[in-house]
Amino acid sequence: MRGTVLHAPFDIRFEERPDPRIEAPTDAIIRTVATCVCGSDLWNYRGINPVTEPRPIGHEYVGIVEEVGAAVTSLRAGQFVVGGFAYSDNTCPNCRHGIQSACLHGGFMSTCQAELIRIPQAGGTLVGLPEQPDAGLVPSLLTLSDVMGTGWYAAVAAEVRAGSTVAVVGDGAVGLCGVLAAKELGAERIIAMSRHENRQKLALDFGATDIVTDRGDEGVARIKELTSGVGADAVLECVGTAESMIQARRSTRVGGTVGFVGVPHGVEISGDELFRTHVGLRGGPAPVRRFLPDLIGRVLDGDINPGKVFDLTLPLERVAEGYAAMDERRAIKTLLMP
């Protein structure tokens, strides 16, 4: 088969790789129907996370089951499946508490921008659909593998409730999906922070009521101005930089909560500041599997269309172009079709 390999910063290649095979009775092999480039992949692509040797890349996928191990009883060959970027048995204590991304027998996918994928712990990781979905729904189902599931977790972690005022820091695919999640969870006011016209338009389409173009102290001041000096009830931090985390915390009202899902880079949190502001923090790698049944239902019923975050579609073999477009901010998110 062919798959994507990151050889060095800015050096993405689509090349021949060994076909995956069943290695454990809990494995499954799926043939990829769609995959994509994630904003978090860019940390590796840019060399911010060190790249010391060639390695496969990609963690978002939907596909068709080709083969299952002897212990996998919930899936069958030919079934369309959606799975999260973290694999899990969905039975360990952490999974039972809804944090499947911390499964005691789990891990993280890293080979998904390829024609075939081996899924460990397939019975706990994959959710099979009863029938093949309409092709037009595939992009939205693909977002559930990470960005929509992660945006949803950001909103849940921030304790978004009906009537809440919410601010979203980050206008990438996760932040935009966070806007959509906040809307679905009943937020009354959603402030999206963005400087890019196309992302602002999509945020408004997804349910944002206000757009703030300022950053840093000016951005915090603008959110306070929009909330009569109080701050937002819930803030979704969807970037992962020191600046974005500071902006998120300081935009939150006293006693409010920040849901942070941006992979932290250079983030330091002052206990003294948290102590004085009563701001709560909750986040981490999103337990996407926890939300898949609900989100799949919302997509199939037409309640949400998160696939709108894909504004560039390419054949999988042109994956390097997709990375470059996202790195240069010419695309929000690149959809890749084998």
Secondary structure in CASP SS format (residue, H / E / C, confidence):
PFRMAT SS
TARGET T0000
AUTHOR 0000-0000-0000
METHOD secondary structure of the structure
MODEL  1
M C 1.00
R E 1.00
G E 1.00
T E 1.00
V E 1.00
L E 1.00
H E 1.00
A E 1.00
P C 1.00
F C 1.00
D E 1.00
I E 1.00
R E 1.00
F E 1.00
E E 1.00
E E 1.00
R C 1.00
P C 1.00
D C 1.00
P C 1.00
R C 1.00
I C 1.00
E C 1.00
A C 1.00
P C 1.00
T C 1.00
D C 1.00
A E 1.00
I E 1.00
I E 1.00
R E 1.00
T E 1.00
V E 1.00
A E 1.00
T E 1.00
C E 1.00
V C 1.00
C C 1.00
G C 1.00
S C 1.00
D H 1.00
L H 1.00
W H 1.00
N H 1.00
Y H 1.00
R C 1.00
G C 1.00
I C 1.00
N C 1.00
P C 1.00
V C 1.00
T C 1.00
E C 1.00
P C 1.00
R E 1.00
P E 1.00
I C 1.00
G C 1.00
H C 1.00
E C 1.00
Y E 1.00
V E 1.00
G E 1.00
I E 1.00
V E 1.00
E E 1.00
E E 1.00
V E 1.00
G C 1.00
A C 1.00
A C 1.00
V C 1.00
T C 1.00
S C 1.00
L C 1.00
R C 1.00
A C 1.00
G C 1.00
Q C 1.00
F E 1.00
V E 1.00
V E 1.00
G E 1.00
G C 1.00
F C 1.00
A E 1.00
Y E 1.00
S C 1.00
D C 1.00
N C 1.00
T C 1.00
C C 1.00
P H 1.00
N H 1.00
C H 1.00
R H 1.00
H C 1.00
G C 1.00
I C 1.00
Q H 1.00
S H 1.00
A H 1.00
C C 1.00
L C 1.00
H C 1.00
G C 1.00
G E 1.00
F E 1.00
M C 1.00
S C 1.00
T C 1.00
C C 1.00
Q C 1.00
A E 1.00
E C 1.00
L E 1.00
I E 1.00
R E 1.00
I E 1.00
P C 1.00
Q C 1.00
A H 1.00
G H 1.00
G H 1.00
T H 1.00
L E 1.00
V E 1.00
G E 1.00
L C 1.00
P C 1.00
E C 1.00
Q C 1.00
P C 1.00
D C 1.00
A H 1.00
G H 1.00
L H 1.00
V H 1.00
P H 1.00
S H 1.00
L H 1.00
L H 1.00
T H 1.00
L C 1.00
S C 1.00
D C 1.00
V H 1.00
M H 1.00
G H 1.00
T H 1.00
G H 1.00
W H 1.00
Y H 1.00
A H 1.00
A H 1.00
V H 1.00
A H 1.00
A C 1.00
E C 1.00
V C 1.00
R C 1.00
A C 1.00
G C 1.00
S C 1.00
T E 1.00
V E 1.00
A E 1.00
V E 1.00
V E 1.00
G C 1.00
D C 1.00
G C 1.00
A H 1.00
V H 1.00
G H 1.00
L H 1.00
C H 1.00
G H 1.00
V H 1.00
L H 1.00
A H 1.00
A H 1.00
K H 1.00
E H 1.00
L C 1.00
G C 1.00
A C 1.00
E C 1.00
R E 1.00
I E 1.00
I E 1.00
A E 1.00
M E 1.00
S C 1.00
R C 1.00
H C 1.00
E H 1.00
N H 1.00
R H 1.00
Q H 1.00
K H 1.00
L H 1.00
A H 1.00
L H 1.00
D H 1.00
F H 1.00
G C 1.00
A C 1.00
T C 1.00
D E 1.00
I E 1.00
V E 1.00
T C 1.00
D C 1.00
R C 1.00
G H 1.00
D H 1.00
E H 1.00
G H 1.00
V H 1.00
A H 1.00
R H 1.00
I H 1.00
K H 1.00
E H 1.00
L H 1.00
T C 1.00
S C 1.00
G C 1.00
V C 1.00
G C 1.00
A E 1.00
D E 1.00
A E 1.00
V E 1.00
L E 1.00
E E 1.00
C C 1.00
V C 1.00
G C 1.00
T E 1.00
A H 1.00
E H 1.00
S H 1.00
M H 1.00
I H 1.00
Q H 1.00
A H 1.00
R H 1.00
R H 1.00
S C 1.00
T E 1.00
R E 1.00
V E 1.00
G E 1.00
G E 1.00
T E 1.00
V E 1.00
G E 1.00
F E 1.00
V C 1.00
G C 1.00
V C 1.00
P C 1.00
H E 1.00
G C 1.00
V C 1.00
E C 1.00
I C 1.00
S C 1.00
G H 1.00
D H 1.00
E H 1.00
L H 1.00
F H 1.00
R H 1.00
T H 1.00
H C 1.00
V C 1.00
G E 1.00
L E 1.00
R E 1.00
G E 1.00
G C 1.00
P C 1.00
A C 1.00
P C 1.00
V H 1.00
R H 1.00
R H 1.00
F H 1.00
L H 1.00
P H 1.00
D H 1.00
L H 1.00
I H 1.00
G H 1.00
R H 1.00
V H 1.00
L H 1.00
D C 1.00
G C 1.00
D C 1.00
I C 1.00
N C 1.00
P H 1.00
G H 1.00
K H 1.00
V H 1.00
F C 1.00
D C 1.00
L E 1.00
T E 1.00
L E 1.00
P E 1.00
L H 1.00
E H 1.00
R H 1.00
V H 1.00
A H 1.00
E H 1.00
G H 1.00
Y H 1.00
A H 1.00
A H 1.00
M H 1.00
D H 1.00
E C 1.00
R C 1.00
R C 1.00
A C 1.00
I C 1.00
K C 1.00
T E 1.00
L E 1.00
L E 1.00
M E 1.00
P C 1.00
END
